Amino acid sequence: MKCVLALCFVLASADLRDQFEELLRNWTQAAAGKGYAVAAQIGWSSASEHFTVAAGPAGVGGRPATSKDTFLFGSGTKPLTAAAVLRLVEQGRIQATDSVAAIVDPYLRRHQEKTLAELFGAGVEAASVLDVIRMTAGFPDFEVGDFDDRMLNAGGFQPVYANLRYAAAFQKNATGKALLCAPKSCSAYSSAGFEVAGLILAAVLEPQGSYSDMDLGEVLPNRSRYSSFAFPPVTSPTVEVESLRLFQNLSLPGYAAMYGAPKEIFQQNPSILGWTCGNLVASAGDLARFWYDLMDQNSPSPVLGPAMRGEMLRMQPLTQGWAKGAPYGAGVMLNTVSPASPDPKSFFFGHGGITYGFASSSGYWAASSAGFSVVVNVDVGTVFTLTVACHMMQLAAAWEHKESSLNCSEQEEVLGTLEREGARRGVQTYWA
């Protein structure tokens, strides 16, 4: 009887995997019909399922993408950074209420860099560790002005300290103050803040070494469960950061269409990713498994205990900036795959990711008790990833014999977004 049940389980699992693979293949083929030869992956992880499916070509005229390929996840890195910081809190190595300046400034001085107070003013000393990962520390962002265009045009090594200096100087030139507000008095999305979170980790884990000696993956429990994870740049006494390139971890190129002239993303130094705010290289399946381990109490390898997981999920709306009103916790957002749908099952805890050449939507879907990730190798693909995720959830609900009223967008609307953005930037030169 056990053998029969096992066989039934394998067939059922293959059926869901096959449905997701067909879904992704249909979408990438439809995109190709519009002139966009994109590669994409879906990752899914639950108590009974774990798989990755892929579709599309790995580069213009290239081989088919596979489940083993690695993509860039941009701000999809932030939940991992926040979880790493909270693990240090759980271990008693730092306190959630500790002043971030008290932890980071001695480290900065050792490396002959300006302290946080020197960059952002004395008011930053009131910002706590928790403020940093909850976006309530008052840090401005560095992704403003012509930053992205200059970054891509240079393509070489960009130290994290330069990003922080740029964020402080841009904000001070615009408003006379380097902070957006006094810590705890506002909240605003800030990738610069998550680089400061990385400096917290470096100050604790590599107090005498360079920040690039710190490997974020080493902070996670049971890293072998996420074998594709890489967090470049990671250096050593025999590896100089200037010598590193994205293709050393990234298995297929992406195409940047949002920033000036279109560019292939593959040969650049990985420091362009913004370190701990956006440097995850992985397969969608491994990121889906991370989300399951992070959020599901039945995981055999939990990332955090209940208290710190609860802190991540304590949502408050951002009060300033481009994401004003978005519910944000500690490195986690409350998202929906279907804004037009009244179905509460359209919501999930997760994080979007847009970086040079790639877009992703990842998180934990409580309706199926599963982690998931959808990623595509073009940075104008956010609507693509969310809509594929919506159809994926429809298939999962049907497979589990659950009712669903998710209202997913039609292919024409999503492909129209790609077509408009691509035409605006001239990016079709990569996919013709």
C-alpha positions as CSV (number, residue, x, y, z in Angstrom):
1,M,0.0,0.0,0.0
2,K,2.9,2.4,0.8
3,C,4.3,1.9,-2.7
4,V,0.9,2.7,-4.3
5,L,0.6,5.8,-2.3
6,A,4.2,6.8,-3.1
7,L,3.5,6.3,-6.8
8,C,0.3,8.4,-6.6
9,F,2.3,11.2,-4.9
10,V,5.0,11.2,-7.6
11,L,2.4,11.3,-10.3
12,A,0.5,14.1,-8.6
13,S,3.7,16.1,-8.1
14,A,4.7,15.6,-11.7
15,D,1.3,16.8,-12.7
16,L,1.6,20.2,-10.9
17,R,5.1,20.6,-12.1
18,D,4.1,19.8,-15.7
19,Q,1.2,22.3,-15.5
20,F,3.6,25.1,-14.3
21,E,6.1,24.2,-17.1
22,E,3.4,24.4,-19.7
23,L,2.2,27.7,-18.3
24,L,5.7,29.2,-18.4
25,R,6.4,27.8,-21.9
26,N,3.1,29.3,-23.2
27,W,4.0,32.7,-21.8
28,T,7.6,32.8,-23.1
29,Q,6.4,31.6,-26.5
30,A,3.8,34.3,-26.6
31,A,6.5,36.8,-25.7
32,A,8.7,35.4,-28.5
33,G,5.8,36.0,-30.9
34,K,6.0,39.7,-29.9
35,G,9.8,39.7,-30.5
36,Y,11.0,39.1,-27.0
37,A,13.0,36.0,-26.5
38,V,12.9,36.0,-22.7
39,A,14.1,33.2,-20.3
40,A,12.1,32.6,-17.2
41,Q,11.8,30.2,-14.2
42,I,9.1,29.3,-11.7
43,G,10.1,27.9,-8.3
44,W,7.7,26.2,-5.9
45,S,8.3,24.7,-2.5
46,S,5.9,23.2,0.1
47,A,5.8,20.3,2.5
48,S,5.1,17.9,-0.4
49,E,6.5,19.7,-3.4
50,H,9.8,21.2,-4.5
51,F,10.7,21.9,-8.1
52,T,11.9,24.5,-10.6
53,V,10.7,24.8,-14.2
54,A,12.2,26.9,-16.9
55,A,11.4,28.1,-20.4
56,G,12.8,30.4,-23.1
57,P,16.3,30.8,-24.5
58,A,19.3,31.6,-22.3
59,G,20.4,34.6,-24.4
60,V,19.8,35.6,-28.0
61,G,19.9,32.4,-30.1
62,G,21.2,30.5,-27.1
63,R,20.4,27.2,-25.5
64,P,17.1,26.6,-23.8
65,A,17.0,27.8,-20.2
66,T,17.0,25.0,-17.6
67,S,16.0,24.5,-14.0
68,K,19.7,24.8,-13.0
69,D,20.1,28.3,-14.4
70,T,20.7,31.2,-12.1
71,F,19.1,34.6,-12.3
72,L,19.5,38.0,-10.5
73,F,16.7,38.8,-8.0
74,G,17.5,42.5,-7.1
75,S,15.5,43.6,-4.1
76,G,14.4,40.0,-3.6
77,T,17.6,40.0,-1.6
78,K,16.3,42.3,1.1
79,P,14.3,39.6,2.9
80,L,17.4,37.5,3.2
81,T,19.4,40.4,4.5
82,A,16.7,41.2,7.1
83,A,16.5,37.6,8.2
84,A,20.3,37.5,8.6
85,V,20.1,40.6,10.9
86,L,17.3,39.1,12.9
87,R,19.2,35.8,13.3
88,L,22.0,37.8,15.0
89,V,19.3,39.3,17.3
90,E,18.0,35.8,18.1
91,Q,21.5,34.7,18.9
92,G,22.0,37.6,21.3
93,R,24.9,39.0,19.3
94,I,23.1,42.3,18.8
95,Q,19.8,43.8,20.1
96,A,17.0,45.0,17.9
97,T,17.0,48.3,19.8
98,D,20.8,48.9,19.5
99,S,21.9,52.1,17.8
100,V,23.0,51.2,14.3
101,A,25.7,53.9,14.5
102,A,27.1,52.3,17.6
103,I,27.6,49.0,15.7
104,V,28.6,50.4,12.3
105,D,30.7,53.5,13.0
106,P,33.6,51.7,14.7
107,Y,33.8,49.4,11.7
108,L,33.7,52.4,9.3
109,R,36.5,54.1,11.3
110,R,38.7,51.0,11.0
111,H,38.3,51.2,7.3
112,Q,39.0,55.0,7.1
113,E,35.5,55.7,5.9
114,K,33.1,58.4,7.1
115,T,30.8,57.4,9.9
116,L,27.1,57.3,9.6
117,A,26.9,60.5,11.7
118,E,29.4,62.3,9.4
119,L,27.4,61.2,6.3
120,F,23.8,61.7,7.5
121,G,24.1,63.9,10.6
122,A,24.0,63.3,14.3
123,G,20.3,62.5,14.2
124,V,21.1,59.1,12.6
125,E,22.3,57.9,16.1
126,A,18.7,57.5,17.1
127,A,18.1,54.9,14.4
128,S,18.0,51.3,15.8
129,V,18.9,48.0,14.1
130,L,15.2,47.3,13.6
131,D,14.6,50.8,12.1
132,V,17.1,49.9,9.4
133,I,15.4,46.8,8.2
134,R,11.9,48.2,8.7
135,M,12.7,51.3,6.5
136,T,12.1,53.7,9.4
137,A,15.7,54.9,9.9
138,G,15.2,57.9,7.7
139,F,17.8,56.9,5.1
140,P,17.4,58.3,1.6
141,D,18.0,56.1,-1.4
142,F,20.9,56.2,-3.9
143,E,18.8,55.1,-6.9
144,V,18.0,58.7,-7.8
145,G,19.2,61.2,-10.3
146,D,21.5,59.7,-13.0
147,F,22.8,57.0,-10.6
148,D,21.7,54.0,-12.6
149,D,22.8,55.3,-16.0
150,R,26.2,56.1,-14.7
151,M,26.5,52.8,-12.9
152,L,25.7,50.8,-16.1
153,N,27.9,53.0,-18.3
154,A,30.8,52.3,-15.9
155,G,30.2,48.6,-15.3
156,G,33.2,48.3,-13.0
157,F,33.8,48.1,-9.3
158,Q,31.5,50.4,-7.2
159,P,32.2,50.3,-3.4
160,V,29.2,50.3,-1.1
161,Y,30.6,53.4,0.6
162,A,30.3,55.4,-2.6
163,N,26.6,54.5,-2.8
164,L,26.0,55.8,0.7
165,R,28.0,59.0,0.0
166,Y,25.9,59.6,-3.1
167,A,22.6,59.0,-1.3
168,A,23.5,61.4,1.5
169,A,24.9,64.1,-0.8
170,F,21.9,63.9,-3.2
171,Q,19.4,64.3,-0.4
172,K,21.4,67.1,1.3
173,N,21.7,69.0,-2.0
174,A,18.0,68.7,-2.6
175,T,16.6,69.5,0.9
176,G,19.5,70.7,3.1
177,K,19.4,67.6,5.2
178,A,21.0,64.2,4.5
179,L,18.2,62.2,6.2
180,L,14.6,62.1,4.9
181,C,13.3,62.5,8.4
182,A,14.3,61.8,12.0
183,P,14.4,58.1,12.7
184,K,11.1,56.5,13.6
185,S,9.2,59.6,12.4
186,C,8.7,58.4,8.8
187,S,9.2,55.3,6.6
188,A,10.4,55.2,3.1
189,Y,11.8,52.5,0.8
190,S,15.6,52.7,0.8
191,S,18.1,50.4,-0.8
192,A,20.8,52.5,0.9
193,G,19.3,51.5,4.2
194,F,19.8,47.8,3.3
195,E,23.4,48.4,2.5
196,V,23.7,49.8,6.0
197,A,22.0,46.5,7.2
198,G,24.8,44.8,5.4
199,L,27.4,46.8,7.3
200,I,25.7,45.7,10.5
201,L,26.4,42.1,9.4
202,A,29.9,42.9,8.3
203,A,30.7,44.7,11.6
204,V,29.6,41.6,13.6
205,L,30.8,38.8,11.4
206,E,33.9,40.3,9.8
207,P,34.9,43.1,12.2
208,Q,38.5,43.3,10.9
209,G,37.9,42.4,7.3
210,S,36.5,44.1,4.3
211,Y,32.8,44.2,3.9
212,S,33.2,42.1,0.7
213,D,34.7,39.3,2.9
214,M,31.2,38.8,4.4
215,D,29.1,36.1,2.7
216,L,25.5,36.6,3.5
217,G,24.8,32.9,2.8
218,E,26.9,31.9,5.7
219,V,24.4,33.5,8.1
220,L,21.6,31.3,6.9
221,P,20.9,27.9,8.5
222,N,21.6,24.8,6.5
223,R,22.9,26.6,3.4
224,S,23.0,23.3,1.5
225,R,19.2,23.6,1.1
226,Y,19.9,26.5,-1.3
227,S,22.8,25.2,-3.3
228,S,22.5,27.8,-6.1
229,F,22.7,30.8,-3.7
230,A,25.5,33.3,-4.3
231,F,26.0,36.8,-2.9
232,P,28.7,38.5,-4.9
233,P,31.1,40.2,-4.5
234,V,32.7,37.8,-2.0
235,T,36.4,38.2,-1.7
236,S,39.3,36.5,0.0
237,P,43.1,37.0,0.4
238,T,43.5,35.6,-3.1
239,V,40.5,37.2,-4.8
240,E,40.4,40.9,-5.4
241,V,36.9,42.5,-5.7
242,E,37.9,44.4,-8.9
243,S,38.5,41.1,-10.7
244,L,35.1,39.6,-10.2
245,R,32.4,39.4,-12.9
246,L,28.7,38.5,-12.8
247,F,29.1,35.5,-15.1
248,Q,31.1,33.7,-12.4
249,N,27.8,33.1,-10.6
250,L,25.2,34.1,-13.2
251,S,24.5,31.4,-15.8
252,L,22.6,33.5,-18.4
253,P,22.5,37.1,-19.4
254,G,19.8,39.6,-18.7
255,Y,18.8,42.7,-20.7
256,A,18.5,46.1,-19.1
257,A,15.8,48.2,-20.8
258,M,15.0,50.7,-18.1
259,Y,18.2,52.7,-17.9
260,G,19.4,54.7,-21.0
261,A,20.6,52.6,-23.9
262,P,19.8,48.9,-23.7
263,K,22.6,46.8,-22.3
264,E,23.4,43.1,-21.8
265,I,24.0,42.3,-18.1
266,F,26.6,39.5,-17.8
267,Q,30.2,40.9,-18.0
268,Q,29.9,43.6,-15.3
269,N,31.5,43.7,-11.9
270,P,28.8,42.3,-9.4
271,S,29.2,45.4,-7.2
272,I,26.7,47.1,-9.5
273,L,24.0,45.1,-7.8
274,G,24.2,47.1,-4.6
275,W,25.6,44.4,-2.3
276,T,23.1,43.4,0.5
277,C,20.2,45.4,-1.0
278,G,20.2,43.4,-4.2
279,N,23.0,40.9,-4.9
280,L,21.3,37.5,-4.7
281,V,22.1,35.2,-7.6
282,A,20.0,32.0,-7.5
283,S,17.5,29.6,-9.1
284,A,13.9,30.4,-8.5
285,G,13.5,26.9,-6.9
286,D,16.0,27.6,-4.2
287,L,14.5,31.1,-3.5
288,A,11.1,29.4,-3.2
289,R,12.5,26.9,-0.7
290,F,14.0,29.8,1.3
291,W,10.5,31.5,1.5
292,Y,9.0,28.2,2.7
293,D,11.7,27.8,5.4
294,L,11.3,31.4,6.4
295,M,7.5,31.5,6.7
296,D,6.1,28.0,7.2
297,Q,6.1,26.7,10.8
298,N,6.3,23.2,9.5
299,S,9.6,23.7,7.7
300,P,12.3,21.1,8.7
301,S,14.8,23.9,8.6
302,P,13.3,27.2,9.9
303,V,15.2,30.3,9.2
304,L,13.8,32.2,12.2
305,G,11.9,31.5,15.4
306,P,8.2,32.6,15.8
307,A,9.1,36.0,17.5
308,M,11.4,37.2,14.8
309,R,9.2,35.8,12.0
310,G,6.3,37.8,13.6
311,E,8.5,40.9,13.5
312,M,9.1,40.5,9.8
313,L,5.4,40.3,9.2
314,R,4.4,43.3,11.4
315,M,3.2,45.5,8.5
316,Q,3.0,49.3,8.5
317,P,2.4,51.5,5.4
318,L,5.4,53.4,4.1
319,T,4.7,57.1,4.5
320,Q,7.0,58.7,1.9
321,G,8.6,58.0,-1.5
322,W,7.7,56.1,-4.6
323,A,6.2,53.2,-2.6
324,K,4.1,55.4,-0.3
325,G,1.2,53.5,1.2
326,A,2.7,50.0,0.6
327,P,2.5,47.7,3.6
328,Y,6.1,46.9,4.7
329,G,7.5,44.8,7.6
330,A,11.1,44.0,8.2
331,G,12.3,43.2,4.7
332,V,8.9,41.8,3.7
333,M,6.1,43.4,1.7
334,L,2.4,42.5,1.5
335,N,1.8,42.0,-2.2
336,T,-0.9,40.9,-4.5
337,V,-0.9,39.1,-7.8
338,S,-4.2,40.5,-8.8
339,P,-5.0,44.1,-7.8
340,A,-8.3,43.9,-9.6
341,S,-9.4,40.8,-7.6
342,P,-11.3,41.0,-4.4
343,D,-10.1,37.5,-3.5
344,P,-7.9,37.6,-0.3
345,K,-6.0,34.6,-1.8
346,S,-4.4,37.1,-4.2
347,F,-2.2,38.4,-1.4
348,F,1.1,37.0,-0.4
349,F,4.0,38.0,1.9
350,G,7.1,38.5,-0.3
351,H,9.2,41.0,-2.1
352,G,9.5,42.1,-5.7
353,G,12.9,42.5,-7.4
354,I,13.9,44.8,-10.2
355,T,17.6,45.0,-11.0
356,Y,19.6,45.6,-14.1
357,G,18.4,43.1,-16.7
358,F,16.1,41.0,-14.4
359,A,12.7,41.2,-12.7
360,S,11.1,38.8,-10.1
361,S,8.2,38.2,-7.8
362,S,8.8,35.9,-4.9
363,G,7.2,35.1,-1.5
364,Y,5.0,32.8,0.6
365,W,1.5,32.0,-0.5
366,A,-0.5,31.0,2.6
367,A,-3.4,29.6,0.6
368,S,-1.2,26.7,-0.5
369,S,1.4,26.9,2.3
370,A,4.1,27.3,-0.3
371,G,7.0,29.4,-1.2
372,F,7.3,30.5,-4.8
373,S,9.4,32.6,-7.1
374,V,8.9,33.8,-10.7
375,V,11.9,35.4,-12.5
376,V,12.6,36.7,-16.0
377,N,15.7,38.0,-17.7
378,V,14.5,41.5,-18.6
379,D,14.0,44.4,-16.2
380,V,10.7,45.5,-17.6
381,G,9.2,42.2,-16.7
382,T,7.5,42.9,-13.3
383,V,4.0,42.7,-14.7
384,F,5.0,39.5,-16.5
385,T,6.2,37.8,-13.3
386,L,3.1,38.9,-11.3
387,T,0.7,37.7,-13.9
388,V,2.5,34.4,-14.4
389,A,2.3,34.0,-10.6
390,C,-1.4,34.7,-10.6
391,H,-2.0,32.0,-13.2
392,M,0.3,29.7,-11.3
393,M,-1.8,30.2,-8.2
394,Q,-5.0,29.4,-10.2
395,L,-3.4,26.1,-11.3
396,A,-2.3,25.3,-7.7
397,A,-5.8,26.0,-6.3
398,A,-7.4,23.8,-8.9
399,W,-4.8,21.0,-8.3
400,E,-5.6,21.2,-4.6
401,H,-9.4,21.2,-5.3
402,K,-9.8,24.6,-3.8
403,E,-12.1,27.4,-5.0
404,S,-10.4,30.5,-6.4
405,S,-11.7,33.7,-7.9
406,L,-8.4,35.2,-8.8
407,N,-8.7,37.7,-11.7
408,C,-5.5,37.4,-13.7
409,S,-4.6,39.8,-16.4
410,E,-4.7,38.6,-20.0
411,Q,-1.6,37.8,-22.0
412,E,-2.2,40.7,-24.4
413,E,-2.1,43.2,-21.6
414,V,1.1,41.9,-20.2
415,L,2.8,41.5,-23.5
416,G,1.6,45.0,-24.4
417,T,3.5,46.3,-21.4
418,L,6.6,44.6,-22.6
419,E,6.1,45.9,-26.1
420,R,5.5,49.5,-25.0
421,E,8.5,49.5,-22.6
422,G,10.7,47.8,-25.2
423,A,9.8,50.2,-27.9
424,R,10.3,53.1,-25.7
425,R,13.9,52.0,-24.9
426,G,14.7,50.4,-28.2
427,V,15.3,47.1,-26.4
428,Q,14.0,44.9,-29.2
429,T,17.4,45.1,-30.8
430,Y,18.3,42.3,-28.3
431,W,15.4,40.0,-29.2
432,A,14.7,40.6,-32.9
